[in-house]
Every structure is written in C-alpha cells, then in structure tokens.
Amino acid sequence: MFIEKIKTTGLAHLSYVVGAAGQAVVIDPRLDCEIYIEKAAAEDCRISHILETHRNEDLVTGSAALTELTGAQVYHGPDADGEVVYADTIHEDDVIELGPLKIKAIHTPGHTYDSMSYALYDEDFGDSAVAVFTGDTLFVGDVGRTDFYPDEAEKVAGLLYDSLQKLMQLGDQALIYPAHGAGSVCGNDMADREFSSIGYERQHNPMLKIDSRDAFIEQKCSEKHEMPPYFERMEALNLSGADRLKGSQSVMPMTIEAFTEQQSDCLVLDVRGVSAFMGAHIPGSLAMPESMVPAFAGWLLDYSDDILLIADSQQQANQTLKHLDRLDYKGVRGSLIPSLTGWAKAAQQFSSLATVNARTVEDRVSSDDNNWQLIDVRSEHEFDSGHIDGAVPIYVGRLPEKLEQLDKSKHYTVMCESGARATIAASVLLRAGFDNVDVFLGAMGAWRSIFK
C-alpha cells in the first residue's frame, strides 16, 4: 500500500494517490494531472478510480482531464447543486476495493451539500480505519467554512457539526488527509503542518472542542470569510469538467520592442518580489508576486484580460502561467525577461514605490493630518483581531470596487501584516491614478514589535 500527497503551492491544495494490488485511486486531482499517472506508475499501479470530496470553489478540478487520460471512473457526492457531467454519484457506505484496501464513502455535508469523506481500511491489519480523506470538512487545526449558502447559514453549520461527529467515530488512530493546508481561503486558522489524526484533532482543534451543537452553529455563523468573485466560475467549470492542459506550458519571452507594441492593449502583471517592484516598475503595472498569484488573481484579474508578464526569470514566468491555468486564465501573451534592467537601458520610463516605517506611521497617526489616510488591506478577520486606531479597513481584493469612495487628492499609506499585500494594493491605487501612495513596510508585525 502507498499514499502519495501532491501539494499545489499557492492554492495550498492537497491531493492524493492511494494504491495497492496494481490499482490506484486519485483523490481531488488538479488540472495539470500527469503527475498522478507518474506517481501511480512508479508503484506499478494504474489509476482505476478518481474520487472528489466536493465541488471545488478555489481551483479547476482535474478529474475530467485525468479520466480522459486514464479511463478511470470518477465519483462525486450527491446534492452537488447541479449535474457533475463527468462523474457518477457515490453514496454513503459505498466501498471501493484495492486488494486488501477498502475505501468507504462517508457523506459529510456542511462545507457544501455534496461533501464526501473517504475512510481507508486495511483488512490485513484489523477493522479500524487507518486514515480518512476529509476534503474541506476537517482540516488540521480547523474545520471547513460554511458560508456558501448564506440563506441557510444555521442549517449548513449544523450539518457540518453532525458530519464532524461522524468522522470522530472512526477512532483516534485514524490519520486525517484534508484537501487544503495553511494558506487556503477555505479556512481561517489551519495549522502550518499537513499531518494529524482524529485523536489529535479531538484534543487540540478548537472547533472540535465545542461540544454543543448550538454553540458550534453560533461560532460558524459569526465567522468572516472573503468570497472571491472567481469562485462562481470555478463552481460552474467543476460541474461541466475542464479540458486538460495541452500545448506548451512556457511563456514566450519578448523583446522590448514587441512588448511595447502590445503594452497599451494588455494588463502588465509584475510577478517579481515586492522589493523589486518597489525599487523599479513599469508605470501602470499591477504588482502580484508569483507566489501570491493563486490567492489574488481571482480578485484582481478579469478573464477577458490579455496579460503581459514582468518576471525575473523564465522559470518564474512559467510558474505564473501554471498558476493562472489552474484558475482558467488563458490570456498570457508573453513576458519581458530580463525585466527592468533592459527596460531601463533602453531609456524606457519606470517608477518606484515609496515605503515608510512604524515610527513614521506613528507620527502620521498622531498628527491628525486630514489629508492623510492609513488603509489596512488585511481580511476582516485579521482586522478584527487587532489594528491601528484610525486605519480604514478595505480588503485588498475589494479595493478596486472601493476606489470611487477614495479622494485622489489625499495621501494614502497602505498596510497589511508585513507589506506584501499592501504592495499589491498600492499598485492598484497607482494604476487608478492615485499619485501620493506609499507602503508601510513591516506593517502590523513591526507595529506589534514596537507598541506591545
């Protein structure tokens, strides 16, 4: 028997290959799915089944693509808010056998109505579950969000409570394999590790320590999560099934001449690090470091955009393309590599982004300058956990829709936890014609260090 975890960086998505006796099952595959075939083949197994824990909202599922390559049967839970055209429905207590292994389906609604978990048994070593693949029902240190049905908030929170009790009945010995790790938008407080057990979570997961169903419902209904606009597109695609990625997965390098010819018709996306953007960037470009593309592309990019990349390397540009493909963005036209070095040598225009430290922000806060405003672009959940007096909360993903409420004649300092999201937000302001913008570098981390 083997269990192989495949982590998709940026999205913090976790998928799995489980195999024995020459067969393998893939759980929650991503769109670039050849890796699952490679992992199974390395264990002398062929992929016979594909299991989905739920209809994903934050990425394009690779099940339809993987079944095209392997002929494996895809299974999805009931009540999927639409027809999952590429999958058969799996129900409570259905079993898939792989030699001595049995994978038993458990219907665990709450995060979504179609949510399934899959308990793994090894008949050669007893009757207890060895592990359970929990999807977005149970995470390490947290449980799934329940805000996808706002008109039925209490109902779905109660369903999640009931589903968690079912998982607890599998026994403390069962390892848990969730569909996401820390950094995912599907939870607020996941632990920064990807291994645990039912027993450990029972003792240490704050949500599992709530022993009253009513108290659990109250807690879930009080949570604050952001709902990226691209979720709707992912939900629709994951009903119909997306085609597998074909052709070159490499971004075309462009000369400065070719780049400037297309620049006016494209969105220029700068995927270098924030320090590089602060030092020099092309005016009007949108800052979004490559590692942050999965989290913020769905907020700030339009699916109709043609995109030109500013990257430090071909590898960075190609990884950005992969991130965008997983979210169904198809508009990348090329990349300027090497980026700003050659750009400056060619006497092309560039700008820089000013930064300020905690002492400067302290002075500005105490000065009562009516022409200056501090904008905190962290999530509402983060803001509520602690913020600087006088800061205006505008989540970075919501900033474009709030621009009309801001006075372009004012001076704005943008902050987050450290400065990365603030740099993205500052670039949004600069692109919209706000001239007097700087970033609080170090932000809440620095503020806490000084003003404990």
NUNUZA-499357 format. One record per residue (C-alpha): residue in three letters; x, z, y. Coordinates in steps of 0.05 Angstrom, whole numbers, plus 5000, padded with zeros to 4 digits. Layout:
<ALA,<X,Z,Y>>
...
This chain:
<MET,<5000,5000,5000>>
<PHE,<5022,4988,5071>>
<ILE,<4994,4999,5141>>
<GLU,<5026,4959,5198>>
<LYS,<5008,4974,5270>>
<ILE,<5013,4918,5322>>
<LYS,<5014,4942,5394>>
<THR,<4996,4896,5451>>
<THR,<5033,4921,5512>>
<GLY,<4998,4925,5579>>
<LEU,<4929,4930,5547>>
<ALA,<4952,4988,5503>>
<HIS,<4913,4953,5448>>
<LEU,<4927,4974,5376>>
<SER,<4910,4931,5316>>
<TYR,<4928,4939,5243>>
<VAL,<4944,4904,5179>>
<VAL,<4927,4942,5115>>
<GLY,<4947,4914,5048>>
<ALA,<4953,4925,4973>>
<ALA,<4949,4885,4909>>
<GLY,<4964,4819,4943>>
<GLN,<4908,4825,4995>>
<ALA,<4907,4848,5067>>
<VAL,<4855,4868,5117>>
<VAL,<4866,4860,5192>>
<ILE,<4830,4907,5240>>
<ASP,<4816,4886,5312>>
<PRO,<4864,4827,5318>>
<ARG,<4887,4800,5386>>
<LEU,<4882,4727,5405>>
<ASP,<4955,4708,5392>>
<CYS,<4944,4723,5319>>
<GLU,<5000,4690,5279>>
<ILE,<5035,4758,5277>>
<TYR,<4984,4784,5227>>
<ILE,<4998,4728,5179>>
<GLU,<5072,4742,5184>>
<LYS,<5063,4816,5171>>
<ALA,<5019,4805,5111>>
<ALA,<5065,4751,5082>>
<ALA,<5124,4798,5088>>
<GLU,<5087,4844,5040>>
<ASP,<5068,4786,4993>>
<CYS,<4995,4792,5015>>
<ARG,<4944,4742,5040>>
<ILE,<4892,4762,5092>>
<SER,<4825,4765,5058>>
<HIS,<4783,4805,5108>>
<ILE,<4781,4817,5183>>
<LEU,<4744,4879,5209>>
<GLU,<4722,4891,5280>>
<THR,<4709,4961,5305>>
<HIS,<4665,4937,5362>>
<ARG,<4655,4880,5412>>
<ASN,<4716,4889,5456>>
<GLU,<4708,4890,5532>>
<ASP,<4780,4890,5555>>
<LEU,<4812,4832,5517>>
<VAL,<4795,4769,5479>>
<THR,<4787,4784,5405>>
<GLY,<4827,4742,5357>>
<SER,<4781,4745,5297>>
<ALA,<4752,4675,5304>>
<ALA,<4821,4647,5313>>
<LEU,<4850,4685,5254>>
<THR,<4795,4664,5207>>
<GLU,<4807,4592,5227>>
<LEU,<4879,4600,5203>>
<THR,<4867,4641,5141>>
<GLY,<4795,4631,5117>>
<ALA,<4787,4707,5116>>
<GLN,<4717,4735,5122>>
<VAL,<4702,4770,5188>>
<TYR,<4657,4831,5191>>
<HIS,<4625,4864,5253>>
<GLY,<4578,4922,5261>>
<PRO,<4502,4918,5273>>
<ASP,<4468,4920,5342>>
<ALA,<4522,4880,5378>>
<ASP,<4479,4864,5440>>
<GLY,<4479,4791,5417>>
<GLU,<4498,4749,5357>>
<VAL,<4571,4751,5336>>
<VAL,<4570,4680,5310>>
<TYR,<4636,4681,5272>>
<ALA,<4623,4746,5234>>
<ASP,<4578,4775,5180>>
<THR,<4547,4843,5193>>
<ILE,<4577,4903,5159>>
<HIS,<4535,4966,5149>>
<GLU,<4543,5040,5136>>
<ASP,<4575,5054,5067>>
<ASP,<4595,4981,5054>>
<VAL,<4661,4980,5017>>
<ILE,<4719,4931,5015>>
<GLU,<4767,4938,4956>>
<LEU,<4841,4921,4955>>
<GLY,<4865,4941,4886>>
<PRO,<4867,5018,4887>>
<LEU,<4848,5020,4960>>
<LYS,<4778,5024,4986>>
<ILE,<4757,5015,5059>>
<LYS,<4689,5046,5073>>
<ALA,<4648,5027,5134>>
<ILE,<4621,5083,5178>>
<HIS,<4572,5066,5234>>
<THR,<4596,5106,5295>>
<PRO,<4555,5084,5356>>
<GLY,<4564,5114,5425>>
<HIS,<4620,5076,5459>>
<THR,<4579,5014,5441>>
<TYR,<4519,5008,5395>>
<ASP,<4558,4965,5346>>
<SER,<4618,5011,5340>>
<MET,<4645,5019,5269>>
<SER,<4700,5062,5240>>
<TYR,<4733,5048,5173>>
<ALA,<4756,5103,5126>>
<LEU,<4813,5087,5079>>
<TYR,<4815,5116,5008>>
<ASP,<4870,5110,4955>>
<GLU,<4839,5121,4887>>
<ASP,<4907,5134,4855>>
<PHE,<4913,5198,4896>>
<GLY,<4845,5231,4898>>
<ASP,<4777,5225,4930>>
<SER,<4793,5246,5002>>
<ALA,<4802,5197,5058>>
<VAL,<4875,5180,5072>>
<ALA,<4861,5153,5142>>
<VAL,<4806,5126,5187>>
<PHE,<4809,5069,5237>>
<THR,<4768,5096,5294>>
<GLY,<4764,5038,5343>>
<ASP,<4742,5065,5411>>
<THR,<4703,5123,5382>>
<LEU,<4761,5173,5375>>
<PHE,<4829,5168,5409>>
<VAL,<4890,5213,5406>>
<GLY,<4871,5267,5456>>
<ASP,<4806,5235,5480>>
<VAL,<4742,5200,5458>>
<GLY,<4711,5134,5478>>
<ARG,<4677,5122,5545>>
<THR,<4601,5117,5543>>
<ASP,<4584,5084,5609>>
<PHE,<4568,5014,5585>>
<TYR,<4494,5030,5583>>
<PRO,<4481,5065,5649>>
<ASP,<4406,5066,5639>>
<GLU,<4415,5102,5572>>
<ALA,<4473,5147,5591>>
<GLU,<4448,5210,5556>>
<LYS,<4426,5173,5494>>
<VAL,<4493,5139,5481>>
<ALA,<4532,5202,5497>>
<GLY,<4491,5238,5445>>
<LEU,<4504,5182,5395>>
<LEU,<4578,5189,5406>>
<TYR,<4574,5264,5393>>
<ASP,<4538,5251,5328>>
<SER,<4589,5197,5308>>
<LEU,<4647,5244,5321>>
<GLN,<4615,5296,5275>>
<LYS,<4613,5243,5220>>
<LEU,<4687,5230,5229>>
<MET,<4703,5304,5226>>
<GLN,<4671,5306,5157>>
<LEU,<4726,5261,5130>>
<GLY,<4772,5322,5128>>
<ASP,<4832,5348,5167>>
<GLN,<4880,5309,5123>>
<ALA,<4856,5241,5147>>
<LEU,<4903,5205,5195>>
<ILE,<4870,5170,5254>>
<TYR,<4886,5100,5277>>
<PRO,<4850,5084,5343>>
<ALA,<4843,5016,5377>>
<HIS,<4878,5039,5440>>
<GLY,<4934,5084,5464>>
<ALA,<4952,5116,5531>>
<GLY,<4943,5069,5590>>
<SER,<4879,5036,5564>>
<VAL,<4819,5031,5610>>
<CYS,<4775,5055,5552>>
<GLY,<4792,5129,5563>>
<ASN,<4818,5176,5617>>
<ASP,<4861,5227,5581>>
<MET,<4892,5196,5519>>
<ALA,<4956,5229,5495>>
<ASP,<5021,5190,5503>>
<ARG,<5031,5181,5428>>
<GLU,<4997,5139,5376>>
<PHE,<4994,5185,5315>>
<SER,<4948,5242,5298>>
<SER,<4900,5268,5246>>
<ILE,<4828,5292,5243>>
<GLY,<4854,5364,5235>>
<TYR,<4900,5360,5296>>
<GLU,<4846,5329,5339>>
<ARG,<4796,5380,5316>>
<GLN,<4842,5435,5342>>
<HIS,<4870,5403,5405>>
<ASN,<4826,5346,5430>>
<PRO,<4787,5376,5489>>
<MET,<4725,5334,5475>>
<LEU,<4722,5356,5402>>
<LYS,<4726,5429,5423>>
<ILE,<4658,5422,5457>>
<ASP,<4613,5450,5403>>
<SER,<4547,5440,5439>>
<ARG,<4514,5371,5437>>
<ASP,<4482,5383,5505>>
<ALA,<4548,5405,5536>>
<PHE,<4582,5343,5507>>
<ILE,<4528,5298,5537>>
<GLU,<4535,5332,5604>>
<GLN,<4610,5323,5604>>
<LYS,<4607,5249,5584>>
<CYS,<4554,5234,5637>>
<SER,<4598,5265,5691>>
<GLU,<4658,5222,5675>>
<LYS,<4681,5169,5723>>
<HIS,<4709,5103,5697>>
<GLU,<4723,5038,5731>>
<MET,<4686,4976,5706>>
<PRO,<4729,4914,5717>>
<PRO,<4688,4851,5732>>
<TYR,<4722,4811,5676>>
<PHE,<4691,4856,5623>>
<GLU,<4628,4813,5623>>
<ARG,<4669,4751,5607>>
<MET,<4705,4786,5550>>
<GLU,<4639,4810,5521>>
<ALA,<4610,4740,5522>>
<LEU,<4672,4708,5492>>
<ASN,<4675,4760,5437>>
<LEU,<4605,4741,5415>>
<SER,<4619,4667,5411>>
<GLY,<4692,4672,5388>>
<ALA,<4752,4645,5426>>
<ASP,<4795,4588,5400>>
<ARG,<4866,4605,5380>>
<LEU,<4921,4591,5430>>
<LYS,<4952,4522,5420>>
<GLY,<5008,4484,5451>>
<SER,<5067,4511,5490>>
<GLN,<5068,4584,5509>>
<SER,<5122,4572,5560>>
<VAL,<5113,4566,5636>>
<MET,<5142,4504,5669>>
<PRO,<5199,4520,5716>>
<MET,<5190,4487,5783>>
<THR,<5237,4464,5838>>
<ILE,<5226,4489,5908>>
<GLU,<5201,4421,5928>>
<ALA,<5150,4418,5872>>
<PHE,<5129,4489,5886>>
<THR,<5117,4479,5960>>
<GLU,<5077,4416,5946>>
<GLN,<5026,4456,5906>>
<GLN,<5032,4523,5942>>
<SER,<4974,4513,5991>>
<ASP,<4925,4498,5934>>
<CYS,<4946,4555,5889>>
<LEU,<4948,4631,5886>>
<VAL,<5020,4653,5886>>
<LEU,<5028,4712,5838>>
<ASP,<5092,4752,5845>>
<VAL,<5105,4786,5778>>
<ARG,<5173,4816,5795>>
<GLY,<5182,4891,5802>>
<VAL,<5154,4926,5863>>
<SER,<5223,4937,5893>>
<ALA,<5237,4863,5891>>
<PHE,<5171,4848,5926>>
<MET,<5185,4900,5979>>
<GLY,<5253,4870,5993>>
<ALA,<5231,4798,6000>>
<HIS,<5169,4759,5981>>
<ILE,<5134,4694,5998>>
<PRO,<5082,4706,6052>>
<GLY,<5012,4706,6024>>
<SER,<5034,4721,5953>>
<LEU,<4998,4773,5911>>
<ALA,<5043,4827,5881>>
<MET,<5028,4844,5808>>
<PRO,<5088,4866,5766>>
<GLU,<5087,4833,5697>>
<SER,<5074,4898,5660>>
<MET,<5013,4911,5704>>
<VAL,<4981,4842,5697>>
<PRO,<4936,4863,5638>>
<ALA,<4908,4921,5679>>
<PHE,<4896,4885,5745>>
<ALA,<4889,4810,5734>>
<GLY,<4816,4820,5715>>
<TRP,<4804,4855,5781>>
<LEU,<4842,4810,5829>>
<LEU,<4847,4740,5799>>
<ASP,<4790,4691,5797>>
<TYR,<4781,4648,5734>>
<SER,<4779,4586,5778>>
<ASP,<4848,4601,5809>>
<ASP,<4906,4555,5799>>
<ILE,<4967,4601,5795>>
<LEU,<5040,4594,5812>>
<LEU,<5086,4650,5789>>
<ILE,<5145,4683,5823>>
<ALA,<5187,4712,5767>>
<ASP,<5257,4739,5757>>
<SER,<5266,4701,5692>>
<GLN,<5235,4651,5645>>
<GLN,<5221,4708,5596>>
<GLN,<5183,4746,5649>>
<ALA,<5142,4685,5667>>
<ASN,<5126,4671,5593>>
<GLN,<5104,4743,5581>>
<THR,<5059,4738,5642>>
<LEU,<5028,4675,5613>>
<LYS,<5015,4712,5548>>
<HIS,<4981,4769,5585>>
<LEU,<4937,4720,5622>>
<ASP,<4920,4681,5559>>
<ARG,<4895,4745,5526>>
<LEU,<4846,4753,5584>>
<ASP,<4825,4679,5582>>
<TYR,<4861,4658,5646>>
<LYS,<4882,4585,5640>>
<GLY,<4906,4568,5710>>
<VAL,<4982,4578,5708>>
<ARG,<5014,4515,5734>>
<GLY,<5087,4535,5738>>
<SER,<5138,4585,5762>>
<LEU,<5193,4588,5815>>
<ILE,<5256,4611,5776>>
<PRO,<5303,4637,5802>>
<SER,<5254,4660,5854>>
<LEU,<5272,4686,5923>>
<THR,<5347,4673,5920>>
<GLY,<5340,4597,5920>>
<TRP,<5279,4602,5965>>
<ALA,<5319,4637,6020>>
<LYS,<5378,4590,6012>>
<ALA,<5331,4532,6026>>
<ALA,<5311,4565,6092>>
<GLN,<5240,4577,6068>>
<GLN,<5200,4633,6101>>
<PHE,<5198,4702,6069>>
<SER,<5173,4771,6087>>
<SER,<5188,4844,6068>>
<LEU,<5143,4904,6058>>
<ALA,<5159,4969,6094>>
<THR,<5159,5036,6058>>
<VAL,<5152,5108,6082>>
<ASN,<5168,5175,6051>>
<ALA,<5128,5240,6044>>
<ARG,<5155,5271,6108>>
<THR,<5133,5211,6148>>
<VAL,<5064,5214,6118>>
<GLU,<5061,5288,6133>>
<ASP,<5078,5274,6206>>
<ARG,<5024,5220,6210>>
<VAL,<4971,5263,6177>>
<SER,<4984,5320,6226>>
<SER,<4987,5274,6287>>
<ASP,<4913,5256,6287>>
<ASP,<4930,5184,6304>>
<ASN,<4863,5148,6307>>
<ASN,<4898,5081,6298>>
<TRP,<4929,5101,6231>>
<GLN,<4895,5109,6164>>
<LEU,<4920,5131,6095>>
<ILE,<4887,5093,6037>>
<ASP,<4891,5123,5967>>
<VAL,<4882,5067,5916>>
<ARG,<4882,5110,5853>>
<SER,<4819,5116,5810>>
<GLU,<4762,5162,5830>>
<HIS,<4780,5207,5771>>
<GLU,<4852,5214,5797>>
<PHE,<4830,5224,5869>>
<ASP,<4782,5280,5850>>
<SER,<4838,5315,5812>>
<GLY,<4879,5322,5877>>
<HIS,<4890,5283,5941>>
<ILE,<4918,5286,6011>>
<ASP,<4870,5310,6064>>
<GLY,<4845,5252,6106>>
<ALA,<4861,5198,6055>>
<VAL,<4807,5146,6045>>
<PRO,<4795,5131,5971>>
<ILE,<4790,5057,5954>>
<TYR,<4809,5038,5883>>
<VAL,<4859,4981,5883>>
<GLY,<4812,4937,5842>>
<ARG,<4756,4948,5892>>
<LEU,<4798,4935,5953>>
<PRO,<4780,4860,5961>>
<GLU,<4706,4877,5967>>
<LYS,<4720,4932,6018>>
<LEU,<4763,4890,6066>>
<GLU,<4707,4876,6114>>
<GLN,<4699,4950,6125>>
<LEU,<4771,4957,6149>>
<ASP,<4795,4945,6221>>
<LYS,<4852,4894,6222>>
<SER,<4879,4924,6286>>
<LYS,<4895,4990,6252>>
<HIS,<4959,5013,6218>>
<TYR,<4949,5027,6143>>
<THR,<4993,5065,6095>>
<VAL,<4975,5053,6022>>
<MET,<4989,5104,5967>>
<CYS,<4977,5115,5893>>
<GLU,<5013,5160,5844>>
<SER,<5083,5131,5853>>
<GLY,<5078,5067,5894>>
<ALA,<5067,5011,5843>>
<ARG,<4991,5003,5851>>
<ALA,<5000,5015,5925>>
<THR,<5046,4954,5929>>
<ILE,<4992,4911,5895>>
<ALA,<4941,4938,5945>>
<ALA,<4988,4926,6004>>
<SER,<4996,4853,5983>>
<VAL,<4920,4846,5981>>
<LEU,<4917,4871,6053>>
<LEU,<4974,4826,6076>>
<ARG,<4942,4765,6045>>
<ALA,<4877,4782,6081>>
<GLY,<4912,4783,6149>>
<PHE,<4927,4857,6159>>
<ASP,<4993,4857,6196>>
<ASN,<5011,4931,6201>>
<VAL,<5016,4956,6129>>
<ASP,<5067,5000,6093>>
<VAL,<5071,5035,6026>>
<PHE,<5080,5110,6013>>
<LEU,<5136,5106,5962>>
<GLY,<5135,5164,5914>>
<ALA,<5064,5179,5936>>
<MET,<5028,5237,5901>>
<GLY,<5089,5251,5858>>
<ALA,<5131,5262,5920>>
<TRP,<5076,5299,5957>>
<ARG,<5068,5349,5900>>
<SER,<5143,5360,5897>>
<ILE,<5146,5380,5970>>
<PHE,<5079,5413,5980>>
<LYS,<5069,5454,5917>>
